[in-house]
Amino acid sequence: MGCEDYRPSLQARNRRRFCTGATIVRQKRMLARAHWVLWILFVGLQIADVITTNYALAIPGNREINPIMQLFQTHLGAVWWLPKVAAVGFAAVAVPPTLRPWPILFVVWYYVIVVSANLASL
């Protein structure tokens, strides 16, 4: 039944007071699902970024724009992506799932742009 209350005198009062429990639980479930979907997208975009960067760097004239990744590519060679895996793994463990999905949403959109730029340079 959720938020329904059939007493007219109570319906006339603050309806939100009667709906809070069910609504909050439903919102938390939806945000938890959104959180997991965004994390899966984030990890998938990280993999796509590594693959498209490797292909783009194989083409003469392309270079890495990110100076930190450029440093890793210089010193680690073909396994330059290992620090990236470590950073993503650390973030997955250290960053608590918040009720606000906008930070991870922002990062997902940023990597959509990065992967798109890599694909455009192919």
TIMI-2910 file (N, C-alpha, C, CB; in pm, 1 decimal, decimal comma, always signed):
<rs>
+----------+----------+----------+----------+----------+----------+----------+----------+----------+----------+----------+----------+------+
!      n_x !      n_y !      n_z !     ca_x !     ca_y !     ca_z !      c_x !      c_y !      c_z !     cb_x !     cb_y !     cb_z ! resn !
+----------+----------+----------+----------+----------+----------+----------+----------+----------+----------+----------+----------+------+
!    +80,3 !   -118,4 !     +0,0 !     +0,0 !     +0,0 !     +0,0 !    +85,0 !   +125,3 !     +0,0 !    -91,6 !     -0,5 !   +117,3 !  Met !
!   +201,9 !   +122,0 !    +57,3 !   +292,7 !   +234,4 !    +51,2 !   +248,1 !   +352,3 !   +133,7 !   +310,1 !   +276,7 !    -88,5 !  Gly !
!   +218,0 !   +464,1 !    +68,1 !   +190,5 !   +590,1 !   +135,9 !    +41,7 !   +617,2 !   +152,8 !   +253,7 !   +703,1 !    +60,3 !  Cys !
!    -42,9 !   +525,4 !   +118,4 !   -185,3 !   +551,6 !   +121,6 !   -238,5 !   +549,3 !   +264,8 !   -259,4 !   +449,9 !    +35,8 !  Glu !
!   -323,5 !   +642,9 !   +293,2 !   -390,1 !   +649,7 !   +422,3 !   -534,3 !   +688,8 !   +393,8 !   -319,5 !   +751,9 !   +520,5 !  Asp !
!   -627,9 !   +609,8 !   +443,4 !   -766,8 !   +629,8 !   +407,6 !   -844,4 !   +717,4 !   +505,4 !   -833,5 !   +498,5 !   +396,4 !  Tyr !
!   -780,5 !   +773,4 !   +604,3 !   -849,4 !   +860,3 !   +698,2 !   -843,5 !  +1003,9 !   +645,9 !   -786,5 !   +849,7 !   +840,4 !  Arg !
!   -957,9 !  +1061,1 !   +612,2 !   -959,3 !  +1195,4 !   +551,5 !   -896,3 !  +1302,4 !   +639,9 !  -1101,2 !  +1235,3 !   +519,6 !  Pro !
!   -914,2 !  +1290,5 !   +769,4 !   -856,9 !  +1392,3 !   +856,9 !   -704,6 !  +1388,9 !   +852,5 !   -905,8 !  +1372,8 !  +1000,6 !  Ser !
!   -646,6 !  +1269,2 !   +837,1 !   -500,9 !  +1258,6 !   +829,8 !   -449,3 !  +1295,2 !   +691,2 !   -456,2 !  +1117,3 !   +866,3 !  Leu !
!   -529,9 !  +1269,5 !   +588,6 !   -487,4 !  +1305,1 !   +453,4 !   -480,0 !  +1456,3 !   +436,7 !   -582,8 !  +1245,4 !   +349,7 !  Gln !
!   -565,2 !  +1525,9 !   +507,1 !   -566,1 !  +1671,4 !   +495,2 !   -441,8 !  +1733,7 !   +557,8 !   -691,2 !  +1728,7 !   +560,5 !  Ala !
!   -383,3 !  +1665,2 !   +653,8 !   -262,3 !  +1717,9 !   +716,6 !   -142,5 !  +1695,3 !   +624,6 !   -238,3 !  +1651,4 !   +854,7 !  Arg !
!    -27,0 !  +1709,0 !   +681,3 !    +94,8 !  +1694,0 !   +603,3 !   +106,3 !  +1552,1 !   +548,8 !   +217,5 !  +1728,7 !   +688,2 !  Asn !
!    +76,8 !  +1534,5 !   +421,7 !    +78,0 !  +1402,2 !   +359,2 !   +219,7 !  +1343,5 !   +357,5 !    +22,1 !  +1410,3 !   +215,7 !  Arg !
!   +317,0 !  +1427,8 !   +350,3 !   +456,1 !  +1380,6 !   +344,5 !   +492,6 !  +1300,0 !   +469,1 !   +552,4 !  +1499,6 !   +329,1 !  Arg !
!   +434,7 !  +1334,5 !   +582,3 !   +466,0 !  +1264,7 !   +705,7 !   +429,6 !  +1116,9 !   +696,0 !   +393,4 !  +1329,3 !   +822,7 !  Arg !
!   +326,3 !  +1084,0 !   +621,3 !   +282,3 !   +945,9 !   +609,8 !   +357,5 !   +870,9 !   +500,4 !   +133,6 !   +941,2 !   +582,8 !  Phe !
!   +419,2 !   +942,0 !   +408,6 !   +485,8 !   +879,8 !   +294,8 !   +635,7 !   +865,2 !   +314,7 !   +459,4 !   +959,4 !   +170,6 !  Cys !
!   +691,1 !   +924,6 !   +415,4 !   +836,4 !   +934,6 !   +426,3 !   +906,9 !   +800,8 !   +427,0 !   +872,1 !  +1008,8 !   +549,5 !  Thr !
!   +862,0 !   +708,5 !   +507,5 !   +933,0 !   +581,4 !   +520,8 !   +943,6 !   +505,1 !   +390,4 !   +865,0 !   +495,6 !   +622,7 !  Gly !
!   +830,8 !   +482,5 !   +322,9 !   +831,4 !   +407,1 !   +198,2 !   +904,4 !   +482,4 !    +89,0 !   +689,5 !   +376,3 !   +154,1 !  Ala !
!   +887,9 !   +612,6 !    +83,6 !   +952,4 !   +692,1 !    -20,7 !  +1103,2 !   +692,0 !     -3,7 !   +899,8 !   +835,4 !    -19,3 !  Thr !
!  +1150,0 !   +705,3 !   +118,4 !  +1294,1 !   +708,0 !   +142,2 !  +1356,6 !   +573,7 !   +107,7 !  +1324,2 !   +744,4 !   +288,2 !  Ile !
!  +1290,9 !   +465,0 !   +145,6 !  +1343,7 !   +331,7 !   +113,5 !  +1350,6 !   +313,4 !    -37,7 !  +1256,0 !   +220,5 !   +177,3 !  Val !
!  +1245,9 !   +354,2 !   -108,1 !  +1243,0 !   +341,6 !   -253,6 !  +1353,0 !   +426,4 !   -317,5 !  +1105,4 !   +383,0 !   -308,4 !  Arg !
!  +1371,8 !   +548,7 !   -268,0 !  +1475,6 !   +635,7 !   -323,0 !  +1613,9 !   +578,5 !   -297,3 !  +1465,0 !   +775,9 !   -263,3 !  Gln !
!  +1636,6 !   +522,7 !   -179,0 !  +1767,5 !   +464,4 !   -148,8 !  +1795,9 !   +345,3 !   -238,7 !  +1775,0 !   +422,0 !     -1,9 !  Lys !
!  +1695,4 !   +264,6 !   -265,9 !  +1715,3 !   +150,2 !   -356,4 !  +1749,2 !   +196,8 !   -497,1 !  +1589,8 !    +61,6 !   -359,8 !  Arg !
!  +1677,3 !   +298,5 !   -543,4 !  +1704,0 !   +349,7 !   -677,7 !  +1843,6 !   +410,4 !   -686,3 !  +1598,8 !   +453,8 !   -717,1 !  Met !
!  +1884,0 !   +482,9 !   -582,8 !  +2017,2 !   +542,0 !   -582,9 !  +2124,7 !   +435,5 !   -573,3 !  +2031,5 !   +640,6 !   -468,4 !  Leu !
!  +2099,3 !   +328,4 !   -499,5 !  +2196,3 !   +219,2 !   -491,3 !  +2213,2 !   +153,1 !   -627,9 !  +2152,2 !   +114,9 !   -386,2 !  Ala !
!  +2102,8 !   +133,0 !   -698,5 !  +2111,9 !    +75,7 !   -834,0 !  +2187,1 !   +170,0 !   -927,2 !  +1970,9 !    +46,6 !   -890,7 !  Arg !
!  +2153,2 !   +297,3 !   -919,8 !  +2220,7 !   +395,9 !  -1004,2 !  +2369,3 !   +400,2 !   -973,1 !  +2158,6 !   +534,9 !   -985,4 !  Ala !
!  +2402,7 !   +388,7 !   -845,5 !  +2543,2 !   +389,3 !   -804,6 !  +2618,1 !   +273,0 !   -869,0 !  +2555,0 !   +381,8 !   -651,1 !  His !
!  +2560,0 !   +153,0 !   -864,0 !  +2627,0 !    +36,7 !   -922,9 !  +2635,2 !    +47,2 !  -1074,5 !  +2554,1 !    -91,5 !   -884,0 !  Trp !
!  +2532,1 !    +96,2 !  -1137,1 !  +2535,0 !   +112,9 !  -1282,9 !  +2644,5 !   +211,9 !  -1322,1 !  +2397,1 !   +161,3 !  -1335,4 !  Val !
!  +2654,2 !   +321,6 !  -1248,4 !  +2757,6 !   +421,0 !  -1278,8 !  +2896,8 !   +365,4 !  -1255,5 !  +2737,5 !   +546,2 !  -1194,6 !  Leu !
!  +2916,6 !   +284,7 !  -1149,9 !  +3048,2 !   +224,7 !  -1127,2 !  +3083,7 !   +125,0 !  -1237,4 !  +3052,1 !   +155,4 !   -990,5 !  Trp !
!  +2986,5 !    +47,9 !  -1283,1 !  +3012,4 !    -45,6 !  -1393,2 !  +3047,8 !    +31,1 !  -1520,2 !  +2889,6 !   -136,6 !  -1417,9 !  Ile !
!  +2975,3 !   +139,3 !  -1547,3 !  +3010,2 !   +224,2 !  -1662,2 !  +3149,5 !   +283,2 !  -1647,1 !  +2907,7 !   +336,8 !  -1678,7 !  Leu !
!  +3183,7 !   +326,8 !  -1526,4 !  +3314,9 !   +385,5 !  -1500,8 !  +3426,0 !   +284,4 !  -1528,7 !  +3323,8 !   +435,6 !  -1355,9 !  Phe !
!  +3410,9 !   +162,8 !  -1478,4 !  +3513,0 !    +60,1 !  -1500,7 !  +3520,7 !    +24,6 !  -1649,3 !  +3482,4 !    -66,5 !  -1416,6 !  Val !
!  +3405,7 !    +12,4 !  -1714,6 !  +3405,8 !    -15,9 !  -1858,5 !  +3472,9 !    +93,9 !  -1939,1 !  +3264,1 !    -35,2 !  -1907,7 !  Gly !
!  +3450,0 !   +217,6 !  -1900,5 !  +3514,0 !   +329,4 !  -1970,5 !  +3664,9 !   +333,5 !  -1944,3 !  +3450,0 !   +462,0 !  -1927,7 !  Leu !
!  +3708,3 !   +289,6 !  -1827,8 !  +3851,7 !   +282,0 !  -1800,5 !  +3917,3 !   +179,7 !  -1892,9 !  +3877,3 !   +245,3 !  -1652,5 !  Gln !
!  +3853,0 !    +66,2 !  -1909,2 !  +3905,1 !    -37,7 !  -1999,7 !  +3906,1 !    +15,4 !  -2143,2 !  +3819,3 !   -168,6 !  -1990,3 !  Ile !
!  +3797,4 !    +80,7 !  -2183,3 !  +3791,3 !   +138,6 !  -2318,3 !  +3897,9 !   +245,2 !  -2337,4 !  +3652,9 !   +198,4 !  -2344,8 !  Ala !
!  +3925,8 !   +322,0 !  -2232,7 !  +4029,3 !   +425,9 !  -2241,4 !  +4166,3 !   +364,1 !  -2263,1 !  +4030,2 !   +512,2 !  -2114,4 !  Asp !
!  +4198,7 !   +258,1 !  -2191,5 !  +4329,1 !   +192,7 !  -2208,1 !  +4341,7 !   +135,9 !  -2349,1 !  +4348,1 !    +80,3 !  -2102,9 !  Val !
!  +4237,4 !    +68,2 !  -2395,3 !  +4242,9 !     +5,4 !  -2528,3 !  +4253,8 !   +110,9 !  -2638,3 !  +4118,1 !    -82,4 !  -2551,8 !  Ile !
!  +4169,0 !   +213,4 !  -2631,3 !  +4173,0 !   +315,0 !  -2736,7 !  +4300,5 !   +398,8 !  -2730,8 !  +4051,5 !   +406,0 !  -2726,2 !  Thr !
!  +4354,6 !   +419,4 !  -2610,3 !  +4481,8 !   +491,9 !  -2599,2 !  +4593,9 !   +411,8 !  -2663,0 !  +4515,2 !   +521,8 !  -2451,6 !  Thr !
!  +4598,4 !   +281,7 !  -2638,4 !  +4702,0 !   +197,8 !  -2700,3 !  +4692,5 !   +201,4 !  -2852,1 !  +4690,4 !    +53,1 !  -2650,8 !  Asn !
!  +4570,2 !   +191,4 !  -2904,4 !  +4554,4 !   +197,7 !  -3050,1 !  +4591,8 !   +336,0 !  -3104,0 !  +4409,8 !   +163,4 !  -3089,7 !  Tyr !
!  +4551,6 !   +440,9 !  -3034,0 !  +4581,4 !   +576,3 !  -3081,7 !  +4731,0 !   +605,2 !  -3076,8 !  +4505,6 !   +680,0 !  -2998,4 !  Ala !
!  +4799,6 !   +555,5 !  -2973,5 !  +4943,6 !   +580,4 !  -2963,8 !  +5023,6 !   +500,5 !  -3065,2 !  +4992,3 !   +548,1 !  -2824,8 !  Leu !
!  +4964,3 !   +395,5 !  -3119,8 !  +5032,0 !   +317,8 !  -3223,9 !  +5035,4 !   +393,1 !  -3356,7 !  +4963,0 !   +182,6 !  -3242,4 !  Ala !
!  +4950,7 !   +491,3 !  -3372,5 !  +4946,8 !   +572,1 !  -3494,8 !  +5047,9 !   +685,0 !  -3480,8 !  +4802,8 !   +628,6 !  -3521,6 !  Ile !
!  +5138,0 !   +701,7 !  -3578,8 !  +5235,6 !   +810,0 !  -3570,6 !  +5168,1 !   +947,4 !  -3564,9 !  +5330,4 !   +803,6 !  -3689,8 !  Pro !
!  +5221,7 !  +1032,7 !  -3480,1 !  +5170,4 !  +1167,8 !  -3465,6 !  +5080,0 !  +1186,0 !  -3344,8 !  +5096,7 !  +1206,3 !  -3588,4 !  Gly !
!  +5030,7 !  +1077,3 !  -3288,6 !  +4947,3 !  +1087,4 !  -3168,0 !  +5034,6 !  +1078,6 !  -3044,2 !  +4839,4 !   +976,3 !  -3165,6 !  Asn !
!  +4993,3 !  +1148,8 !  -2939,7 !  +5066,0 !  +1143,8 !  -2813,5 !  +4967,2 !  +1152,1 !  -2698,7 !  +5170,2 !  +1257,7 !  -2804,4 !  Arg !
!  +5013,6 !  +1113,9 !  -2582,2 !  +4931,1 !  +1121,2 !  -2461,2 !  +4927,5 !  +1265,1 !  -2412,0 !  +4985,5 !  +1026,4 !  -2350,0 !  Glu !
!  +4807,3 !  +1314,1 !  -2383,1 !  +4792,6 !  +1452,4 !  -2336,6 !  +4811,4 !  +1461,5 !  -2185,9 !  +4655,3 !  +1508,0 !  -2375,8 !  Ile !
!  +4766,8 !  +1360,1 !  -2112,6 !  +4776,1 !  +1359,7 !  -1966,8 !  +4922,2 !  +1341,3 !  -1925,1 !  +4686,9 !  +1247,6 !  -1905,8 !  Asn !
!  +4981,5 !  +1438,3 !  -1856,8 !  +5123,7 !  +1427,6 !  -1822,0 !  +5153,9 !  +1313,8 !  -1723,0 !  +5171,3 !  +1559,1 !  -1763,4 !  Pro !
!  +5059,9 !  +1280,8 !  -1637,6 !  +5083,5 !  +1170,6 !  -1542,9 !  +5087,2 !  +1037,5 !  -1618,0 !  +4973,3 !  +1167,6 !  -1432,7 !  Ile !
!  +4992,8 !  +1016,8 !  -1707,5 !  +4992,5 !   +893,4 !  -1786,3 !  +5113,0 !   +889,5 !  -1881,1 !  +4860,7 !   +880,9 !  -1866,4 !  Met !
!  +5152,7 !  +1005,5 !  -1929,9 !  +5271,2 !  +1012,2 !  -2015,7 !  +5395,1 !   +968,7 !  -1937,4 !  +5290,1 !  +1155,6 !  -2071,9 !  Gln !
!  +5404,0 !  +1009,0 !  -1812,4 !  +5515,0 !   +967,5 !  -1726,2 !  +5513,1 !   +816,1 !  -1704,8 !  +5508,2 !  +1040,6 !  -1590,4 !  Leu !
!  +5395,5 !   +762,1 !  -1677,4 !  +5384,2 !   +616,4 !  -1660,1 !  +5419,1 !   +542,7 !  -1788,3 !  +5242,7 !   +578,4 !  -1615,3 !  Phe !
!  +5379,4 !   +596,1 !  -1902,7 !  +5410,9 !   +531,7 !  -2030,0 !  +5560,8 !   +533,4 !  -2056,2 !  +5336,6 !   +600,7 !  -2144,7 !  Gln !
!  +5625,6 !   +640,8 !  -2014,5 !  +5769,9 !   +651,7 !  -2034,0 !  +5844,4 !   +552,4 !  -1946,2 !  +5817,3 !   +793,9 !  -2004,2 !  Thr !
!  +5805,2 !   +541,9 !  -1820,6 !  +5879,8 !   +459,2 !  -1725,7 !  +5834,8 !   +313,6 !  -1720,3 !  +5868,6 !   +518,2 !  -1589,8 !  His !
!  +5708,0 !   +286,0 !  -1750,7 !  +5658,5 !   +148,8 !  -1738,3 !  +5641,5 !    +78,6 !  -1872,0 !  +5527,6 !   +148,7 !  -1665,6 !  Leu !
!  +5643,1 !   +151,7 !  -1978,6 !  +5631,1 !    +90,3 !  -2110,4 !  +5492,7 !    +33,6 !  -2136,1 !  +5733,5 !    -18,5 !  -2125,8 !  Gly !
!  +5487,0 !    -93,8 !  -2174,2 !  +5361,0 !   -156,0 !  -2215,4 !  +5262,3 !   -175,3 !  -2101,0 !  +5388,8 !   -288,8 !  -2279,1 !  Ala !
!  +5309,7 !   -173,6 !  -1979,4 !  +5218,9 !   -192,4 !  -1864,5 !  +5188,4 !    -59,4 !  -1795,4 !  +5280,5 !   -291,1 !  -1762,9 !  Val !
!  +5183,1 !    +47,1 !  -1872,6 !  +5156,4 !   +180,6 !  -1818,5 !  +5020,2 !   +190,3 !  -1751,8 !  +5166,0 !   +283,7 !  -1928,3 !  Trp !
!  +4930,6 !   +100,2 !  -1785,3 !  +4794,6 !   +104,9 !  -1734,0 !  +4780,9 !    +46,1 !  -1594,0 !  +4703,4 !    +32,4 !  -1827,6 !  Trp !
!  +4883,7 !    -21,5 !  -1541,8 !  +4874,4 !    -80,3 !  -1407,5 !  +4848,0 !    +22,6 !  -1297,1 !  +5001,7 !   -154,7 !  -1376,3 !  Leu !
!  +4914,4 !   +138,4 !  -1295,8 !  +4879,1 !   +238,1 !  -1193,6 !  +4733,9 !   +286,6 !  -1206,2 !  +4973,9 !   +357,7 !  -1203,1 !  Pro !
!  +4683,6 !   +289,1 !  -1327,2 !  +4544,3 !   +328,0 !  -1347,9 !  +4450,7 !   +224,4 !  -1285,7 !  +4514,2 !   +344,4 !  -1498,7 !  Lys !
!  +4481,4 !    +97,0 !  -1304,0 !  +4402,5 !     -9,8 !  -1242,8 !  +4407,8 !     +1,7 !  -1090,6 !  +4453,7 !   -148,5 !  -1288,4 !  Val !
!  +4526,4 !    +29,9 !  -1037,7 !  +4540,9 !    +45,2 !   -892,9 !  +4458,2 !   +163,6 !   -842,0 !  +4689,2 !    +63,9 !   -855,6 !  Ala !
!  +4458,9 !   +273,5 !   -913,4 !  +4382,8 !   +392,0 !   -871,3 !  +4232,6 !   +366,1 !   -876,6 !  +4418,1 !   +512,6 !   -959,7 !  Ala !
!  +4185,8 !   +299,3 !   -980,9 !  +4042,8 !   +268,2 !   -992,4 !  +4002,6 !   +169,4 !   -883,4 !  +4009,8 !   +210,5 !  -1132,9 !  Val !
!  +4085,5 !    +69,7 !   -858,2 !  +4057,0 !    -26,3 !   -751,3 !  +4052,7 !    +40,0 !   -615,4 !  +4160,5 !   -136,7 !   -750,7 !  Gly !
!  +4146,6 !   +130,5 !   -590,6 !  +4147,6 !   +204,1 !   -464,1 !  +4022,7 !   +289,9 !   -450,2 !  +4272,9 !   +291,7 !   -453,9 !  Phe !
!  +3983,8 !   +356,0 !   -558,1 !  +3863,9 !   +439,8 !   -554,5 !  +3739,1 !   +356,2 !   -528,5 !  +3848,9 !   +517,1 !   -685,8 !  Ala !
!  +3733,9 !   +236,9 !   -587,4 !  +3617,5 !   +150,8 !   -567,1 !  +3604,6 !   +107,0 !   -421,8 !  +3626,0 !    +28,6 !   -657,2 !  Ala !
!  +3716,3 !    +91,5 !   -353,4 !  +3713,7 !    +48,3 !   -213,8 !  +3701,5 !   +167,6 !   -119,3 !  +3839,6 !    -32,4 !   -180,8 !  Val !
!  +3771,5 !   +273,8 !   -148,2 !  +3781,7 !   +385,8 !    -54,6 !  +3663,9 !   +482,3 !    -61,0 !  +3907,9 !   +461,2 !    -80,6 !  Ala !
!  +3605,5 !   +500,4 !   -176,9 !  +3497,2 !   +596,8 !   -191,5 !  +3366,7 !   +529,8 !   -149,6 !  +3488,5 !   +650,3 !   -338,2 !  Val !
!  +3303,4 !   +581,3 !    -45,1 !  +3177,8 !   +520,0 !     -1,1 !  +3065,3 !   +552,1 !    -97,6 !  +3141,1 !   +567,2 !   +139,8 !  Pro !
!  +2970,6 !   +460,3 !   -110,6 !  +2855,4 !   +492,0 !   -194,9 !  +2771,8 !   +600,7 !   -126,6 !  +2769,2 !   +364,3 !   -222,1 !  Pro !
!  +2759,2 !   +712,3 !   -192,0 !  +2685,4 !   +824,2 !   -134,5 !  +2543,6 !   +824,7 !   -187,5 !  +2754,8 !   +957,7 !   -165,4 !  Thr !
!  +2461,1 !   +903,3 !   -126,3 !  +2324,7 !   +917,8 !   -176,0 !  +2317,8 !  +1012,9 !   -293,8 !  +2233,4 !   +966,4 !    -65,4 !  Leu !
!  +2426,8 !  +1080,1 !   -320,5 !  +2431,4 !  +1172,6 !   -433,9 !  +2517,6 !  +1112,0 !   -543,7 !  +2486,8 !  +1312,0 !   -390,9 !  Arg !
!  +2457,9 !  +1077,6 !   -655,7 !  +2535,1 !  +1013,8 !   -762,9 !  +2608,3 !  +1111,6 !   -853,0 !  +2444,5 !   +929,9 !   -846,4 !  Pro !
!  +2598,0 !  +1243,6 !   -831,7 !  +2656,1 !  +1338,0 !   -926,2 !  +2807,6 !  +1330,5 !   -936,1 !  +2616,6 !  +1475,9 !   -888,6 !  Trp !
!  +2885,6 !  +1299,4 !   -828,6 !  +3030,4 !  +1294,1 !   -850,0 !  +3072,3 !  +1183,9 !   -947,5 !  +3100,8 !  +1273,6 !   -717,6 !  Pro !
!  +3017,3 !  +1064,2 !   -930,2 !  +3054,8 !   +955,0 !  -1020,8 !  +2994,8 !   +979,4 !  -1159,5 !  +3007,4 !   +817,8 !   -964,5 !  Ile !
!  +2878,9 !  +1043,4 !  -1165,4 !  +2819,8 !  +1077,0 !  -1294,8 !  +2909,1 !  +1174,1 !  -1370,9 !  +2679,6 !  +1137,2 !  -1276,2 !  Leu !
!  +2964,0 !  +1271,2 !  -1299,7 !  +3056,3 !  +1367,2 !  -1360,9 !  +3178,7 !  +1295,7 !  -1417,6 !  +3099,8 !  +1473,4 !  -1258,0 !  Phe !
!  +3235,9 !  +1203,2 !  -1340,6 !  +3355,3 !  +1130,1 !  -1385,2 !  +3322,7 !  +1039,7 !  -1504,0 !  +3413,8 !  +1046,4 !  -1269,4 !  Val !
!  +3205,6 !   +977,5 !  -1502,1 !  +3165,2 !   +892,2 !  -1615,3 !  +3154,3 !   +975,7 !  -1742,0 !  +3030,1 !   +821,4 !  -1586,0 !  Val !
!  +3093,4 !  +1092,5 !  -1734,2 !  +3082,4 !  +1177,3 !  -1853,1 !  +3218,5 !  +1227,1 !  -1899,9 !  +2991,2 !  +1295,8 !  -1824,8 !  Trp !
!  +3307,1 !  +1253,7 !  -1805,3 !  +3441,6 !  +1295,0 !  -1842,1 !  +3510,1 !  +1184,5 !  -1923,5 !  +3524,4 !  +1329,1 !  -1715,9 !  Tyr !
!  +3497,4 !  +1060,3 !  -1878,5 !  +3561,5 !   +951,5 !  -1951,6 !  +3489,5 !   +916,5 !  -2080,3 !  +3570,2 !   +830,0 !  -1864,7 !  Tyr !
!  +3361,8 !   +947,8 !  -2091,3 !  +3294,0 !   +934,6 !  -2220,7 !  +3360,1 !  +1028,8 !  -2320,8 !  +3141,0 !   +965,6 !  -2207,9 !  Val !
!  +3391,0 !  +1149,2 !  -2276,8 !  +3457,9 !  +1246,6 !  -2363,7 !  +3599,6 !  +1200,3 !  -2397,2 !  +3461,9 !  +1385,7 !  -2296,3 !  Ile !
!  +3672,3 !  +1147,0 !  -2297,8 !  +3809,5 !  +1100,3 !  -2321,0 !  +3811,2 !   +986,1 !  -2422,0 !  +3874,5 !  +1054,8 !  -2188,7 !  Val !
!  +3725,0 !   +887,7 !  -2402,9 !  +3720,6 !   +773,8 !  -2495,5 !  +3675,6 !   +819,5 !  -2633,2 !  +3626,4 !   +663,5 !  -2442,5 !  Val !
!  +3583,0 !   +913,0 !  -2639,0 !  +3539,5 !   +966,5 !  -2769,4 !  +3653,5 !  +1038,0 !  -2840,9 !  +3421,1 !  +1062,9 !  -2751,2 !  Ser !
!  +3733,0 !  +1112,8 !  -2765,5 !  +3848,7 !  +1179,7 !  -2826,2 !  +3950,4 !  +1077,9 !  -2875,3 !  +3914,7 !  +1275,6 !  -2725,8 !  Ala !
!  +3971,6 !   +971,1 !  -2799,8 !  +4062,2 !   +864,9 !  -2845,1 !  +4010,9 !   +800,7 !  -2974,4 !  +4078,4 !   +757,5 !  -2735,3 !  Asn !
!  +3880,4 !   +774,5 !  -2978,3 !  +3823,5 !   +715,3 !  -3099,3 !  +3831,5 !   +811,0 !  -3218,1 !  +3678,4 !   +675,0 !  -3074,8 !  Leu !
!  +3817,6 !   +939,5 !  -3192,4 !  +3826,4 !  +1037,5 !  -3300,5 !  +3967,7 !  +1045,4 !  -3357,5 !  +3782,6 !  +1175,0 !  -3250,8 !  Ala !
!  +4067,9 !  +1016,9 !  -3274,4 !  +4206,2 !  +1024,4 !  -3323,2 !  +4250,1 !   +898,1 !  -3396,0 !  +4300,2 !  +1050,8 !  -3207,9 !  Ser !
!  +4166,2 !   +797,6 !  -3397,7 !  +4200,9 !   +674,3 !  -3471,0 !  +4176,2 !   +695,5 !  -3615,2 !  +4121,3 !   +553,1 !  -3421,3 !  Leu !
+----------+----------+----------+----------+----------+----------+----------+----------+----------+----------+----------+----------+------+
</rs>
